[in-house]
Amino acid sequence: MSDSSRDTAEGAGWGSAEPGLYWRLMPSKVEKISWLDPRMLWAARNGVLASWFGDPTGGTRSRWVAQRAAAGVPADKVIRRDDPDRFSFLVIGDTGEGDDPQYAVVPGLLEVGQDTRFAVVASDVIYPVGSADDYGTKFFRPYQDYQAPIYAIPGNHDWYEDLAAFMRVFCDDAPPLTPEPRPRPFSRARLRSLLWHRPRPKDGQRLAEARKLRTSPAQRAVQPGPYWAIDAGPVRIIGIDTGLLGTVDAEQGAWLRDVSRGPRPKILITGSPLYVDGKYEPCAIDGGGTVDDIVRNPAHHYVAAIGGDIHNYQRYPVPVGGRTIQYIVAGGGGAFMHATHTIPRVDIANVTEKDFRCYPLRGDSLAFYSKLYGRRLRLRRFFTLTEAEATAVVAERLEYRPGRTPAPDADITWRTRLVAGLLGTGRRPDRAKRFRLPVRKIYTQLFSPSSATYSPPFFKCFLRLDVTPESVRLRCYAATGNRAQETDPPVEDEVTIPLV
């Protein structure tokens, strides 16, 4: 097995490594998404409009569910597969930017996943707005050689065009919804409707051609709607749709309570992780309660909750009533990398730094972003930190032992400390209270939502879960864009989850 980022800097993808061959899979022309582009932000405006003028997602979702019910899908929305008691599947989150970081994941995913029974995309299948004509280069082409079904739950970006393309691709070519009556004049709903982003009139003309890339019977997957459950071997995998704003409507909440009952071990897949960046976000359900209330209920037998949306990997083993639930962030499947160096020293729900895992390591994240903004601000000599410098200064600020020991000659100077602070590097919580500078908040809100980079290391990842009647073995595999990690993807984290 090759070195991981916890072993060596080369295992993380640093140094003069041989570039990968993922580019051979890419189309000749690639759309480069930048969230610093005002045109991109305008196209993706529906999330902001929903927060200002009311979120219509719940009503639209109910209409999609009603349409699928009329088409004869099972009322419980359970996909009953014939997987054996011992099988494996993949989880890959926030995939669809269609550029180098997404395609860099594919060779390792095909290598590790060649014997898996199916895969699940956890949130944001297509960026920027879930358009039907983007599925060719951002879904069907990259995964054309994965010879098993792919299921998905939508993320907020898939909802920016009211989920129409997602439903066509994953839900048996579901026809468009009938238009709703026009809202009354001078209402908030009317103003929202006037500003709402909608699909282009001719969007989807290339979809039929794109589908030809995944046409074998082994690849066929039809799911009952935007949320579903899969009975596979000894486990039930439940995927929920958290819409534009990271919430669950009352109808879906009632279904989730029903489908969670019983002794069968369960794994939740959600677009809104419940523990993320050292914070607890239990995910509200309209009408009362939270998703995590359902997950923690011992009668429901959840063993893990895996969420997308945040573009990295994090794991929080939370003790709950004499057992441990693994709360995981797994959104590193292709979109630009969300920083991990901004995560403060973890101390939440009896999970400490000793228990917490993330990828990329915080030092690698800081080095990555120092290089990125050194180039953008044309201050390379000042901003750019080596991976050893970044690892050392993060360890100093968090007062912890880093995942990879920094080089002995890594100097911590006033410059490295200043750059770490400017780029929002986390601290111990008690130190953060003492220094009430808003740097981290400014960094995470302004700098981090950005564009992908196009040279390794990319710090992408995906999950493989091996299921037996006794346990689930979960492994996080890295994809850096370098050849070494394509041919032998390193394991960045591993945990065995008991089922009995």
C-alpha positions as CSV (number, residue, x, y, z in Angstrom):
1,M,0.0,0.0,0.0
2,S,1.4,3.4,-0.9
3,D,2.2,6.1,1.6
4,S,-0.6,8.4,2.8
5,S,-0.4,12.0,3.7
6,R,0.0,10.9,7.3
7,D,3.1,9.0,6.4
8,T,5.1,11.4,4.1
9,A,4.9,14.7,2.3
10,E,5.2,12.7,-1.0
11,G,2.2,10.6,0.1
12,A,0.2,13.9,0.3
13,G,1.2,14.7,-3.3
14,W,3.9,17.3,-2.6
15,G,7.2,17.3,-4.5
16,S,8.2,16.5,-8.0
17,A,5.7,13.7,-8.5
18,E,4.8,12.2,-11.9
19,P,1.4,13.8,-13.0
20,G,-1.5,11.4,-13.3
21,L,-3.1,10.3,-16.6
22,Y,-6.6,11.4,-15.6
23,W,-6.5,14.1,-18.3
24,R,-6.9,11.4,-20.9
25,L,-10.5,10.9,-19.7
26,M,-11.4,14.6,-20.0
27,P,-13.2,16.3,-23.0
28,S,-11.1,18.5,-25.1
29,K,-12.9,21.6,-23.9
30,V,-13.5,22.0,-20.1
31,E,-15.7,24.6,-18.4
32,K,-13.7,26.2,-15.6
33,I,-16.0,27.2,-12.8
34,S,-15.1,30.1,-10.6
35,W,-17.3,31.2,-7.7
36,L,-15.5,34.6,-7.9
37,D,-17.2,35.2,-11.2
38,P,-20.3,37.4,-10.7
39,R,-22.0,35.7,-13.6
40,M,-21.7,32.3,-11.8
41,L,-23.0,33.8,-8.6
42,W,-26.0,35.3,-10.4
43,A,-26.9,32.0,-12.0
44,A,-26.8,30.4,-8.6
45,R,-28.9,33.0,-6.9
46,N,-31.9,30.8,-5.9
47,G,-30.4,29.9,-2.6
48,V,-30.1,33.5,-1.6
49,L,-33.6,34.2,-2.9
50,A,-35.0,31.3,-0.9
51,S,-33.4,32.7,2.3
52,W,-34.8,36.2,1.6
53,F,-38.3,35.5,0.3
54,G,-39.1,32.0,1.6
55,D,-37.9,28.6,0.6
56,P,-40.2,26.8,-2.0
57,T,-38.2,23.6,-2.0
58,G,-40.6,21.6,0.3
59,G,-43.6,22.3,-1.9
60,T,-41.7,21.5,-5.1
61,R,-40.3,18.3,-3.6
62,S,-43.8,17.2,-2.6
63,R,-45.0,17.7,-6.1
64,W,-42.1,15.6,-7.5
65,V,-42.9,12.9,-4.9
66,A,-46.6,12.9,-5.8
67,Q,-45.7,12.6,-9.5
68,R,-43.5,9.6,-8.8
69,A,-46.2,8.0,-6.7
70,A,-48.6,8.4,-9.6
71,A,-46.1,6.6,-11.7
72,G,-46.2,3.6,-9.4
73,V,-43.1,3.8,-7.2
74,P,-43.3,2.1,-3.9
75,A,-44.9,4.2,-1.2
76,D,-42.0,3.4,1.2
77,K,-39.5,4.5,-1.4
78,V,-37.3,1.5,-0.6
79,I,-35.0,0.1,-3.3
80,R,-34.7,-3.7,-2.5
81,R,-31.5,-5.1,-3.9
82,D,-30.3,-8.7,-4.0
83,D,-26.8,-8.0,-2.6
84,P,-25.3,-10.7,-0.5
85,D,-24.5,-10.4,3.2
86,R,-21.0,-9.4,2.3
87,F,-20.6,-6.7,-0.3
88,S,-19.0,-3.3,-0.9
89,F,-20.2,0.1,-2.2
90,L,-18.7,3.5,-2.8
91,V,-19.7,7.0,-1.6
92,I,-18.5,10.1,-3.4
93,G,-19.7,13.6,-2.7
94,D,-19.9,16.9,-4.5
95,T,-18.6,15.7,-7.7
96,G,-19.8,17.6,-10.7
97,E,-17.5,20.5,-11.6
98,G,-16.3,18.6,-14.7
99,D,-12.7,19.8,-14.5
100,D,-9.3,18.4,-13.4
101,P,-10.1,17.8,-9.7
102,Q,-13.2,15.7,-10.6
103,Y,-11.5,13.6,-13.3
104,A,-8.5,13.1,-11.0
105,V,-10.6,11.0,-8.7
106,V,-11.8,8.7,-11.4
107,P,-8.7,6.4,-12.0
108,G,-8.4,5.6,-8.2
109,L,-12.1,5.2,-7.9
110,L,-12.2,2.7,-10.7
111,E,-9.3,0.8,-9.3
112,V,-10.6,0.6,-5.7
113,G,-14.3,0.2,-6.8
114,Q,-14.0,-2.5,-9.5
115,D,-15.7,-5.1,-7.2
116,T,-18.2,-2.8,-5.6
117,R,-22.0,-3.4,-6.1
118,F,-23.0,0.2,-6.4
119,A,-22.1,3.8,-5.7
120,V,-23.9,6.8,-4.1
121,V,-23.3,10.4,-5.0
122,A,-23.8,12.4,-1.8
123,S,-24.9,15.9,-2.8
124,D,-24.2,18.3,-5.7
125,V,-24.1,16.0,-8.7
126,I,-23.8,18.9,-11.1
127,Y,-22.3,22.4,-10.7
128,P,-23.1,25.2,-11.0
129,V,-26.9,24.9,-11.3
130,G,-27.7,21.3,-12.1
131,S,-28.4,21.8,-15.8
132,A,-29.4,18.8,-17.9
133,D,-26.8,19.5,-20.6
134,D,-24.0,19.5,-18.0
135,Y,-24.6,15.8,-17.2
136,G,-22.6,14.6,-20.2
137,T,-19.2,15.9,-19.1
138,K,-19.9,16.0,-15.4
139,F,-21.6,12.6,-14.8
140,F,-21.9,10.2,-17.7
141,R,-18.4,10.7,-19.1
142,P,-16.3,10.5,-15.9
143,Y,-18.1,7.4,-14.6
144,Q,-18.7,5.7,-17.9
145,D,-16.4,2.8,-17.0
146,Y,-17.9,2.2,-13.6
147,Q,-19.8,-1.0,-14.2
148,A,-22.4,-0.7,-11.5
149,P,-25.4,1.4,-10.6
150,I,-25.0,5.0,-9.3
151,Y,-27.7,6.4,-7.0
152,A,-27.7,10.0,-5.8
153,I,-29.2,12.5,-3.4
154,P,-29.4,16.1,-4.6
155,G,-27.4,19.0,-3.2
156,N,-28.4,22.6,-3.2
157,H,-26.8,23.1,-6.6
158,D,-29.0,20.4,-8.1
159,W,-31.9,22.4,-6.8
160,Y,-31.0,25.6,-8.5
161,E,-33.1,24.5,-11.5
162,D,-35.9,23.0,-9.3
163,L,-34.4,19.5,-9.6
164,A,-35.7,19.0,-13.1
165,A,-32.5,17.5,-14.6
166,F,-31.8,15.4,-11.5
167,M,-35.2,13.8,-11.8
168,R,-34.8,13.1,-15.5
169,V,-31.4,11.3,-14.9
170,F,-32.0,9.4,-11.7
171,C,-35.8,8.9,-11.6
172,D,-36.7,7.1,-14.8
173,D,-36.8,10.2,-17.0
174,A,-39.5,11.9,-14.9
175,P,-41.4,14.5,-17.0
176,P,-41.4,18.2,-16.0
177,L,-43.8,19.4,-13.4
178,T,-46.9,21.2,-14.4
179,P,-46.5,25.0,-13.8
180,E,-47.8,26.3,-10.5
181,P,-50.4,29.1,-10.4
182,R,-48.8,32.5,-10.5
183,P,-48.4,34.0,-6.9
184,R,-50.6,36.9,-6.0
185,P,-49.3,40.3,-6.9
186,F,-47.1,42.2,-4.5
187,S,-46.4,39.1,-2.4
188,R,-42.9,37.8,-1.4
189,A,-43.5,34.7,-3.4
190,R,-44.3,36.8,-6.5
191,L,-41.1,38.8,-6.1
192,R,-39.1,35.6,-5.7
193,S,-40.8,34.1,-8.8
194,L,-39.8,37.1,-10.9
195,L,-36.1,36.8,-9.9
196,W,-36.0,33.0,-9.8
197,H,-33.4,31.2,-12.0
198,R,-34.9,28.7,-14.4
199,P,-33.6,26.2,-16.9
200,R,-32.8,27.5,-20.4
201,P,-35.7,26.8,-22.8
202,K,-33.7,24.2,-24.8
203,D,-31.7,22.7,-21.9
204,G,-31.4,18.9,-22.1
205,Q,-31.1,18.5,-25.9
206,R,-27.7,16.7,-25.4
207,L,-28.9,14.5,-22.6
208,A,-30.0,11.6,-24.8
209,E,-26.6,11.4,-26.4
210,A,-24.8,11.6,-23.0
211,R,-26.8,8.7,-21.7
212,K,-25.2,6.4,-24.2
213,L,-22.0,6.5,-22.2
214,R,-23.7,4.4,-19.4
215,T,-26.1,2.0,-21.1
216,S,-25.1,-1.5,-19.9
217,P,-27.7,-3.3,-17.8
218,A,-25.2,-3.5,-15.0
219,Q,-25.1,0.3,-14.8
220,R,-28.8,0.8,-14.7
221,A,-30.2,2.5,-11.6
222,V,-33.7,3.9,-11.0
223,Q,-34.6,5.5,-7.7
224,P,-38.0,6.4,-6.5
225,G,-37.4,10.1,-6.0
226,P,-35.0,12.7,-4.5
227,Y,-35.0,10.8,-1.2
228,W,-35.0,7.0,-0.8
229,A,-33.8,4.0,1.1
230,I,-31.7,1.0,-0.1
231,D,-32.0,-2.4,1.5
232,A,-28.6,-4.0,0.7
233,G,-27.4,-7.1,2.4
234,P,-27.7,-6.7,6.2
235,V,-27.9,-2.8,6.1
236,R,-30.4,-0.1,5.1
237,I,-28.9,3.0,3.5
238,I,-31.1,6.0,3.7
239,G,-30.6,9.1,1.5
240,I,-32.3,12.3,2.4
241,D,-32.8,15.5,0.4
242,T,-32.0,18.7,2.3
243,G,-32.8,21.1,-0.6
244,L,-31.6,24.6,-1.0
245,L,-31.1,25.6,2.7
246,G,-30.2,22.4,4.4
247,T,-33.5,21.5,6.0
248,V,-36.1,18.7,5.7
249,D,-39.8,19.3,5.0
250,A,-42.4,17.7,7.2
251,E,-43.5,15.1,4.7
252,Q,-40.0,13.8,4.2
253,G,-39.4,14.0,8.0
254,A,-42.4,11.7,8.6
255,W,-41.1,9.3,5.9
256,L,-37.7,9.3,7.5
257,R,-39.1,8.4,10.9
258,D,-41.1,5.6,9.4
259,V,-38.2,4.1,7.3
260,S,-35.8,4.4,10.2
261,R,-37.8,2.0,12.5
262,G,-36.7,-1.5,13.1
263,P,-33.6,-3.3,14.2
264,R,-31.8,-3.4,10.8
265,P,-28.5,-1.4,11.0
266,K,-28.7,1.9,9.1
267,I,-26.4,4.4,7.4
268,L,-27.7,7.9,6.6
269,I,-26.5,9.8,3.5
270,T,-27.3,13.5,3.6
271,G,-26.5,16.7,1.8
272,S,-26.0,18.5,5.1
273,P,-23.5,16.9,7.5
274,L,-24.5,16.8,11.1
275,Y,-21.1,17.5,12.5
276,V,-18.8,19.7,10.5
277,D,-15.9,22.1,11.0
278,G,-16.0,21.4,14.8
279,K,-19.7,22.4,15.0
280,Y,-23.0,20.5,15.5
281,E,-25.7,21.1,12.9
282,P,-28.5,18.6,13.6
283,C,-30.6,19.6,10.5
284,A,-34.1,20.9,11.4
285,I,-37.2,19.2,10.2
286,D,-40.2,21.4,9.5
287,G,-42.8,21.0,12.2
288,G,-40.3,20.1,14.9
289,G,-37.4,17.8,15.7
290,T,-34.2,17.2,13.8
291,V,-32.6,14.6,11.6
292,D,-30.1,13.9,14.3
293,D,-32.9,13.1,16.8
294,I,-33.8,10.3,14.5
295,V,-30.2,9.1,14.1
296,R,-29.5,9.1,17.8
297,N,-32.7,7.2,18.7
298,P,-31.4,3.7,19.8
299,A,-34.5,2.0,18.4
300,H,-33.4,3.1,14.9
301,H,-30.0,1.5,15.0
302,Y,-28.0,4.0,13.0
303,V,-24.3,3.4,12.9
304,A,-23.1,6.2,10.7
305,A,-24.3,9.5,9.1
306,I,-22.4,10.6,6.0
307,G,-22.9,14.1,4.6
308,G,-21.7,15.9,1.5
309,D,-21.8,19.7,0.8
310,I,-18.4,20.5,2.4
311,H,-15.6,19.7,0.0
312,N,-13.2,17.7,2.2
313,Y,-13.2,14.7,4.6
314,Q,-13.9,14.8,8.3
315,R,-14.9,12.1,10.9
316,Y,-16.3,12.5,14.3
317,P,-16.8,9.3,16.4
318,V,-19.5,10.5,18.7
319,P,-20.4,8.4,21.8
320,V,-24.2,8.2,22.1
321,G,-25.8,6.2,24.9
322,G,-23.1,3.5,25.3
323,R,-22.5,3.2,21.5
324,T,-20.6,5.2,18.9
325,I,-22.1,6.8,15.8
326,Q,-19.6,7.8,13.1
327,Y,-20.5,11.3,11.8
328,I,-18.6,11.8,8.5
329,V,-18.2,14.6,6.0
330,A,-17.4,13.2,2.5
331,G,-17.7,16.0,0.0
332,G,-14.2,15.7,-1.6
333,G,-15.3,14.1,-4.9
334,G,-14.5,16.8,-7.4
335,A,-15.4,20.3,-6.5
336,F,-12.9,22.9,-5.2
337,M,-11.3,22.1,-1.8
338,H,-12.8,23.6,1.3
339,A,-10.1,24.3,3.8
340,T,-9.5,22.1,6.8
341,H,-6.9,24.4,8.4
342,T,-9.7,26.8,9.5
343,I,-11.2,24.1,11.7
344,P,-10.4,25.0,15.3
345,R,-9.1,22.5,17.8
346,V,-11.9,19.9,18.1
347,D,-13.6,19.5,21.4
348,I,-17.3,18.7,20.9
349,A,-19.7,15.9,22.0
350,N,-16.8,14.1,23.8
351,V,-14.8,14.1,20.5
352,T,-11.3,15.6,20.8
353,E,-8.3,16.0,18.5
354,K,-7.2,12.5,19.5
355,D,-10.4,11.1,17.9
356,F,-11.0,13.5,15.1
357,R,-9.8,12.8,11.5
358,C,-9.7,15.0,8.5
359,Y,-8.3,15.0,4.9
360,P,-6.5,17.0,3.8
361,L,-4.4,17.4,7.0
362,R,-4.6,20.9,8.3
363,G,-1.0,21.7,7.4
364,D,-1.5,20.5,3.9
365,S,-4.6,22.6,3.6
366,L,-2.8,25.7,4.8
367,A,0.1,25.1,2.4
368,F,-2.4,24.6,-0.5
369,Y,-4.2,27.9,0.2
370,S,-1.0,29.9,0.8
371,K,0.2,28.8,-2.6
372,L,-3.2,29.6,-4.2
373,Y,-3.6,33.1,-2.7
374,G,0.1,33.9,-3.2
375,R,-0.5,33.4,-6.9
376,R,-3.8,35.3,-7.0
377,L,-2.5,38.2,-5.0
378,R,0.9,38.1,-6.8
379,L,2.6,37.8,-3.5
380,R,4.1,34.4,-3.9
381,R,7.3,35.0,-1.9
382,F,5.4,36.4,1.0
383,F,2.3,34.2,1.1
384,T,3.6,30.8,0.0
385,L,4.4,28.4,2.8
386,T,6.1,25.0,2.4
387,E,4.1,22.0,3.6
388,A,6.6,21.7,6.5
389,E,6.2,25.4,7.5
390,A,2.4,25.1,7.3
391,T,2.3,21.9,9.4
392,A,4.5,23.4,12.1
393,V,2.6,26.7,12.4
394,V,-0.8,24.9,12.5
395,A,0.6,22.6,15.3
396,E,1.7,25.7,17.2
397,R,-1.7,27.5,16.9
398,L,-3.7,24.4,17.8
399,E,-1.3,23.1,20.4
400,Y,-1.6,19.5,19.1
401,R,0.4,16.7,17.5
402,P,-0.2,17.0,13.7
403,G,-1.1,14.0,11.6
404,R,2.3,14.1,10.0
405,T,5.4,15.2,11.9
406,P,6.9,18.4,10.4
407,A,10.4,18.4,9.2
408,P,12.9,19.2,12.0
409,D,14.2,22.3,10.1
410,A,10.7,23.8,9.7
411,D,11.1,27.4,11.0
412,I,8.1,29.2,12.6
413,T,8.7,32.9,11.9
414,W,6.7,36.1,12.2
415,R,5.8,35.6,8.5
416,T,4.5,32.1,8.8
417,R,2.4,33.2,11.8
418,L,1.0,36.2,10.0
419,V,0.2,34.2,6.9
420,A,-1.5,31.5,9.0
421,G,-3.6,34.2,10.7
422,L,-4.5,35.9,7.5
423,L,-5.7,32.7,6.0
424,G,-8.0,31.9,8.9
425,T,-6.0,29.1,10.6
426,G,-7.9,27.7,13.6
427,R,-6.8,28.0,17.2
428,R,-7.7,26.4,20.5
429,P,-11.2,27.5,21.5
430,D,-10.0,29.2,24.6
431,R,-7.4,31.2,22.6
432,A,-10.0,32.1,20.0
433,K,-12.1,33.7,22.7
434,R,-9.1,35.8,23.9
435,F,-8.4,37.1,20.4
436,R,-11.7,38.2,19.0
437,L,-10.5,39.1,15.5
438,P,-13.0,38.2,12.8
439,V,-10.3,36.8,10.5
440,R,-11.6,33.3,10.4
441,K,-15.1,34.3,9.6
442,I,-14.0,36.7,6.9
443,Y,-11.7,34.0,5.4
444,T,-14.3,31.3,5.3
445,Q,-17.0,33.5,3.9
446,L,-15.0,35.5,1.4
447,F,-11.9,33.6,0.4
448,S,-12.8,29.9,0.6
449,P,-15.8,29.7,-1.8
450,S,-13.6,30.0,-4.8
451,S,-12.5,28.0,-7.9
452,A,-10.7,24.8,-8.4
453,T,-7.0,24.6,-9.1
454,Y,-5.6,22.8,-12.0
455,S,-2.3,21.3,-10.9
456,P,-1.8,18.6,-8.2
457,P,-2.1,17.9,-5.4
458,F,-5.9,18.3,-5.5
459,F,-6.6,16.6,-2.1
460,K,-9.8,14.9,-3.4
461,C,-11.2,11.7,-1.8
462,F,-13.9,9.0,-1.9
463,L,-15.2,6.3,0.4
464,R,-15.4,2.6,0.2
465,L,-17.6,0.7,2.6
466,D,-17.2,-3.1,3.0
467,V,-20.3,-4.6,4.7
468,T,-20.5,-7.9,6.6
469,P,-23.2,-9.1,9.0
470,E,-20.9,-8.2,11.8
471,S,-19.4,-4.8,10.8
472,V,-18.8,-2.1,8.2
473,R,-15.3,-1.3,7.3
474,L,-15.1,2.3,6.1
475,R,-12.0,3.7,4.3
476,C,-11.3,7.1,2.9
477,Y,-9.1,7.0,-0.2
478,A,-7.1,10.0,-1.5
479,A,-6.9,11.3,-5.0
480,T,-4.2,13.9,-5.5
481,G,-3.9,14.0,-9.3
482,N,-0.5,12.4,-9.2
483,R,0.3,9.1,-10.9
484,A,1.3,7.3,-7.7
485,Q,-2.0,7.9,-6.1
486,E,-3.9,6.9,-9.2
487,T,-2.4,3.4,-9.4
488,D,-2.4,2.8,-5.7
489,P,-4.8,5.1,-3.9
490,P,-3.6,5.6,-0.3
491,V,-6.0,5.1,2.6
492,E,-6.2,8.4,4.6
493,D,-8.6,7.1,7.2
494,E,-10.1,3.8,8.2
495,V,-12.6,2.7,10.9
496,T,-14.5,-0.6,11.5
497,I,-18.1,0.0,12.6
498,P,-19.7,-2.9,14.5
499,L,-23.2,-3.8,13.5
500,V,-24.0,-6.2,16.4
